[in-house]
Amino acid sequence: MLEAPTKHVISRIRSSYSQFSEKEKLIADYILENTEEIVHSTINQVADDLMVADATVFRFCKRLGFKGYQAMKIALASEIVNPIKDIHETIKETDNDLEITEKVFQANIRALESSRDVQNAESLSKAMEYLLEAKRVFFYGSGGSGILAQDAQHKFIRTGMDTHAYTDSHLQLMSVSQLNEDDLAVVFSHTGSNRDTLDIVDIAKERGAKTLAITNFAKSPLTKKVDLSLYTVAQETEYRSEALASRIASLSLIDSLFVNYSVKMKEQAQEATQRMRDAISRKRM
């Protein structure tokens, strides 16, 4: 796993949550629920509270990318003292147009950096395995997440992949009811608690299809249902919801999967792209 950035302790725990063992989830929950207390606690106190061995807590810190408990605690203290919603992203009513624009860009940059840092090789390799083995790939998203589904199809259709995108809830259900074990359903949901999205996953699994989620919340109903999840990380500010910044990160994650797929399916992708260019050229004067 990548070495943990100083200010990404909490987001790293949240984004990796579904990959933790039961004991690791116990420690993760304790840290998330007792953030300020952890800063003043020893590894022995944490272990005693959770009734686990000191070594278990130590290994958890190593799994997050830290040298040990003390390094994790120092990073966590820094995160509490200097919250991610810092002066660079706090928009004020007195800010001029340029200042607001700069802060919006800074929020997007931070979301991209944080989301990049929580990716891990195992999950990405598994996602690529799903994409490469699927005969058909279906992208699903509702509301703002529907834009992500459409963007994913717009990219992957260039590779020659048999791909489809659905944003209407009724069409989503009609589509997912026709999936089979050779298909992959990719669902986008910022919170991972959208009822329509959860229904899609349930039916996809009943049909034997693989399921992949791209979401901002590791501890959500969605991540418990799907076969695999990839995560984005974004923070909310007063004038801008975290969903807006996470959309930028999700688009970049789609780009990463698209480029990885194109590299692995180079000949197919090149032929498909050329056919597409030939067809689109008819639209130009």
Backbone torsions as a table, in degrees:
resi	resn	phi	psi	omega
1	MET	NA	147.7	-179.8
2	LEU	-63.5	149.5	177.5
3	GLU	-63.2	134.2	-173.6
4	ALA	-70.8	129.7	175.6
5	PRO	-67.2	153.5	-175.0
6	THR	-53.7	-42.9	-171.8
7	LYS	-99.1	17.7	-173.7
8	HIS	-116.8	25.0	-177.6
9	VAL	-63.1	-53.7	-176.0
10	ILE	-66.3	-45.6	-179.1
11	SER	-65.9	-34.2	178.7
12	ARG	-67.2	-40.1	177.5
13	ILE	-63.0	-46.9	-177.7
14	ARG	-63.7	-40.9	-175.1
15	SER	-77.2	-22.8	-179.7
16	SER	-100.3	2.2	-169.4
17	TYR	-54.2	-45.3	-175.2
18	SER	-66.2	-16.9	-178.4
19	GLN	-91.4	-6.4	-177.8
20	PHE	-77.3	152.9	170.9
21	SER	-75.0	174.1	-179.0
22	GLU	-61.8	-41.0	178.3
23	LYS	-66.4	-38.8	178.8
24	GLU	-66.3	-37.8	176.6
25	LYS	-64.3	-35.5	177.7
26	LEU	-61.4	-44.9	178.6
27	ILE	-68.2	-41.8	-179.9
28	ALA	-60.0	-46.3	178.9
29	ASP	-60.4	-41.0	-179.1
30	TYR	-62.5	-43.7	-179.9
31	ILE	-66.0	-44.7	-178.5
32	LEU	-65.8	-32.6	-177.4
33	GLU	-89.7	-15.1	-177.3
34	ASN	-132.6	45.7	-172.4
35	THR	-56.2	-50.0	-176.1
36	GLU	-70.6	-34.5	179.4
37	GLU	-67.3	-35.6	-179.1
38	ILE	-57.4	-38.0	-176.9
39	VAL	-59.9	-28.1	-177.1
40	HIS	-106.7	9.3	-177.6
41	SER	-106.6	152.1	174.3
42	THR	-90.5	166.2	178.8
43	ILE	-63.2	-31.8	178.6
44	ASN	-66.3	-40.5	179.8
45	GLN	-64.6	-42.7	179.0
46	VAL	-63.6	-46.6	-179.3
47	ALA	-61.7	-41.3	179.4
48	ASP	-65.0	-42.4	179.9
49	ASP	-61.1	-36.5	-176.4
50	LEU	-94.0	-6.8	-178.5
51	MET	58.0	46.3	174.8
52	VAL	-128.0	170.3	179.4
53	ALA	-77.0	151.4	175.9
54	ASP	-55.2	-38.3	-177.6
55	ALA	-63.2	-31.0	179.2
56	THR	-66.2	-43.1	178.2
57	VAL	-66.4	-41.2	179.7
58	PHE	-61.4	-45.8	-179.8
59	ARG	-63.9	-33.1	177.7
60	PHE	-63.7	-43.3	178.5
61	CYS	-63.1	-38.9	177.2
62	LYS	-64.5	-38.3	179.9
63	ARG	-63.3	-31.3	177.5
64	LEU	-75.3	-12.8	178.2
65	GLY	107.2	9.3	179.7
66	PHE	-99.8	160.2	-179.5
67	LYS	-71.4	-23.4	-179.3
68	GLY	176.7	-171.3	-176.5
69	TYR	-62.7	-44.3	-176.7
70	GLN	-61.5	-41.4	179.3
71	ALA	-65.0	-40.0	178.2
72	MET	-65.2	-40.3	-178.2
73	LYS	-66.0	-39.8	178.3
74	ILE	-64.2	-43.6	178.8
75	ALA	-64.2	-39.4	179.5
76	LEU	-66.4	-39.0	177.9
77	ALA	-62.4	-41.1	178.1
78	SER	-63.7	-37.4	-179.9
79	GLU	-66.9	-35.9	-179.6
80	ILE	-73.1	-43.2	-178.4
81	VAL	-69.2	-38.4	-179.4
82	ASN	-119.3	77.2	-176.4
83	PRO	-58.9	154.8	-177.5
84	ILE	-58.6	-33.2	177.8
85	LYS	-79.1	69.8	-174.8
86	ASP	-90.4	-170.6	-173.4
87	ILE	-59.8	-28.1	-177.0
88	HIS	-71.1	-19.7	-177.2
89	GLU	-114.0	-7.9	-177.8
90	THR	-78.3	106.2	-178.8
91	ILE	-83.9	133.0	-179.7
92	LYS	-113.4	153.0	179.4
93	GLU	-63.9	-22.9	-179.2
94	THR	-86.1	-6.8	179.2
95	ASP	-65.4	144.2	175.3
96	ASN	-84.9	177.3	-175.2
97	ASP	-59.0	-42.7	-178.1
98	LEU	-66.8	-41.5	-179.9
99	GLU	-62.7	-42.6	178.0
100	ILE	-63.7	-42.8	179.0
101	THR	-60.7	-44.0	179.9
102	GLU	-62.5	-38.0	-178.9
103	LYS	-71.8	-33.7	176.2
104	VAL	-65.9	-43.7	177.5
105	PHE	-61.8	-40.7	-179.4
106	GLN	-63.6	-38.8	178.3
107	ALA	-63.8	-40.4	178.7
108	ASN	-66.6	-41.6	178.8
109	ILE	-61.5	-42.7	-179.3
110	ARG	-65.5	-40.1	178.7
111	ALA	-63.3	-40.1	178.5
112	LEU	-65.5	-45.2	-179.0
113	GLU	-65.0	-43.9	-179.2
114	SER	-65.2	-41.4	-178.9
115	SER	-68.3	-37.8	176.2
116	ARG	-60.8	-41.6	-173.1
117	ASP	-73.2	-18.4	180.0
118	VAL	-94.9	-1.2	177.3
119	GLN	-73.0	148.5	175.9
120	ASN	-135.5	152.5	-172.3
121	ALA	-61.5	-38.5	-176.2
122	GLU	-62.3	-47.3	-178.4
123	SER	-67.9	-40.4	179.7
124	LEU	-65.9	-40.1	178.1
125	SER	-64.0	-39.7	179.2
126	LYS	-66.7	-40.9	178.4
127	ALA	-61.2	-42.0	178.8
128	MET	-66.4	-36.0	176.8
129	GLU	-60.7	-44.0	178.0
130	TYR	-60.9	-45.6	-177.7
131	LEU	-66.1	-40.5	-177.2
132	LEU	-72.4	-31.4	-177.3
133	GLU	-87.0	-19.2	-176.4
134	ALA	-73.4	138.0	173.6
135	LYS	-80.7	-32.2	176.1
136	ARG	-137.5	144.5	178.3
137	VAL	-124.8	127.9	-178.5
138	PHE	-115.7	127.4	179.5
139	PHE	-104.8	130.4	-177.6
140	TYR	-126.8	137.0	175.5
141	GLY	-163.2	144.9	179.5
142	SER	-116.1	148.3	179.9
143	GLY	60.8	-131.2	179.5
144	GLY	-61.9	-29.9	179.2
145	SER	-71.4	-19.2	177.2
146	GLY	-63.7	-32.6	177.9
147	ILE	-63.0	-37.7	179.0
148	LEU	-66.6	-41.0	178.7
149	ALA	-61.8	-42.5	-179.7
150	GLN	-68.1	-38.5	178.4
151	ASP	-64.4	-40.2	179.5
152	ALA	-62.5	-44.5	178.5
153	GLN	-64.4	-42.0	-179.8
154	HIS	-57.5	-34.9	179.4
155	LYS	-80.3	-51.9	-171.6
156	PHE	-70.8	-21.9	176.9
157	ILE	-64.7	-21.4	177.9
158	ARG	-71.5	-15.4	-176.9
159	THR	-93.5	-3.7	-175.8
160	GLY	89.0	2.9	178.7
161	MET	-68.6	142.7	173.6
162	ASP	-81.4	97.3	-170.7
163	THR	-130.8	150.6	-176.6
164	HIS	-143.7	152.3	178.0
165	ALA	-132.6	137.2	180.0
166	TYR	-133.6	131.8	179.6
167	THR	-119.8	-18.0	177.3
168	ASP	-82.5	131.9	-173.2
169	SER	-62.0	-37.1	179.7
170	HIS	-71.0	-43.5	177.6
171	LEU	-65.5	-33.4	177.0
172	GLN	-60.1	-47.3	-179.8
173	LEU	-65.6	-41.0	178.3
174	MET	-62.4	-41.9	-178.7
175	SER	-67.3	-50.2	-174.2
176	VAL	-65.8	-24.9	178.8
177	SER	-68.1	-15.0	-177.8
178	GLN	-101.9	4.5	-179.4
179	LEU	-73.1	162.4	175.2
180	ASN	-141.3	-175.1	-173.9
181	GLU	-66.7	-11.8	178.2
182	ASP	-91.5	-1.6	-174.6
183	ASP	-101.9	160.8	175.1
184	LEU	-126.0	128.9	175.2
185	ALA	-105.6	118.7	177.6
186	VAL	-106.7	119.9	-176.3
187	VAL	-114.8	138.0	178.2
188	PHE	-110.4	127.5	176.1
189	SER	-157.0	120.3	-177.3
190	HIS	-61.6	-50.2	-175.8
191	THR	-87.0	-23.5	-176.5
192	GLY	74.1	18.7	-178.5
193	SER	-129.0	13.4	178.2
194	ASN	-71.0	125.5	-174.2
195	ARG	-62.5	-41.5	179.3
196	ASP	-59.7	-42.4	-179.4
197	THR	-65.7	-40.8	179.2
198	LEU	-64.5	-37.3	176.8
199	ASP	-63.2	-40.7	179.3
200	ILE	-59.5	-45.7	-178.8
201	VAL	-64.2	-43.3	179.5
202	ASP	-57.6	-47.0	-178.2
203	ILE	-69.8	-39.5	178.6
204	ALA	-59.2	-42.2	-179.8
205	LYS	-69.4	-36.4	176.1
206	GLU	-61.6	-33.6	-179.6
207	ARG	-82.8	-5.1	177.5
208	GLY	89.2	5.4	-179.2
209	ALA	-77.6	152.8	172.4
210	LYS	-75.2	151.0	-178.4
211	THR	-130.3	132.5	179.6
212	LEU	-129.3	129.5	178.9
213	ALA	-111.3	143.4	170.0
214	ILE	-120.4	114.7	-170.0
215	THR	-148.9	168.6	-179.8
216	ASN	-100.3	-11.1	-175.0
217	PHE	-120.3	115.5	-178.5
218	ALA	-73.3	-35.3	-178.0
219	LYS	-97.3	79.9	-175.9
220	SER	-144.2	162.6	177.7
221	PRO	-57.4	-35.0	-177.7
222	LEU	-64.6	-47.0	-176.1
223	THR	-66.5	-22.7	177.8
224	LYS	-76.3	-22.5	-174.9
225	LYS	-93.8	-39.4	-171.7
226	VAL	-76.8	163.1	178.0
227	ASP	-73.2	-31.3	-175.3
228	LEU	-154.8	144.7	177.7
229	SER	-129.2	142.4	168.9
230	LEU	-116.8	146.2	-169.8
231	TYR	-122.1	150.4	168.7
232	THR	-114.7	162.3	178.8
233	VAL	-132.6	125.2	178.2
234	ALA	-150.0	149.5	-179.6
235	GLN	-112.6	150.9	-179.4
236	GLU	-90.1	142.7	172.4
237	THR	-121.4	173.6	-172.1
238	GLU	-59.4	-39.6	-175.6
239	TYR	-105.7	8.9	-173.4
240	ARG	-151.5	120.4	-179.6
241	SER	-73.1	155.5	179.7
242	GLU	-63.4	-24.6	-179.4
243	ALA	-62.9	-33.3	-179.5
244	LEU	-67.7	-45.2	179.8
245	ALA	-70.1	-35.8	-178.5
246	SER	-68.3	-25.1	177.7
247	ARG	-61.4	-39.7	177.8
248	ILE	-62.3	-42.3	179.6
249	ALA	-66.7	-39.4	179.2
250	SER	-63.4	-41.4	177.9
251	LEU	-61.3	-38.3	179.0
252	SER	-69.6	-35.4	177.2
253	LEU	-66.4	-39.6	174.9
254	ILE	-61.0	-44.9	178.0
255	ASP	-57.1	-42.3	-178.5
256	SER	-63.4	-43.8	178.4
257	LEU	-65.1	-40.6	179.7
258	PHE	-62.0	-46.5	-178.9
259	VAL	-67.1	-41.9	177.2
260	ASN	-58.8	-43.9	-180.0
261	TYR	-65.3	-42.7	-179.0
262	SER	-62.8	-37.3	178.3
263	VAL	-66.0	-43.7	-177.0
264	LYS	-74.3	-26.7	-179.8
265	MET	-116.0	46.2	-169.3
266	LYS	-54.5	-51.3	-175.8
267	GLU	-64.3	-46.1	178.6
268	GLN	-61.2	-43.8	-178.2
269	ALA	-65.3	-41.1	179.8
270	GLN	-64.7	-43.0	179.1
271	GLU	-64.5	-42.5	-179.5
272	ALA	-65.4	-41.5	-179.8
273	THR	-64.0	-40.6	179.6
274	GLN	-65.5	-42.8	177.1
275	ARG	-61.2	-39.3	179.2
276	MET	-64.7	-44.5	179.9
277	ARG	-63.5	-39.0	178.8
278	ASP	-63.5	-41.4	-179.0
279	ALA	-68.9	-43.0	-177.9
280	ILE	-69.0	-28.0	-178.9
281	SER	-59.6	-22.7	179.0
282	ARG	-68.8	-18.4	179.9
283	LYS	-81.9	-13.3	-175.6
284	ARG	-94.8	146.4	179.3
285	MET	-82.0	NA	NA
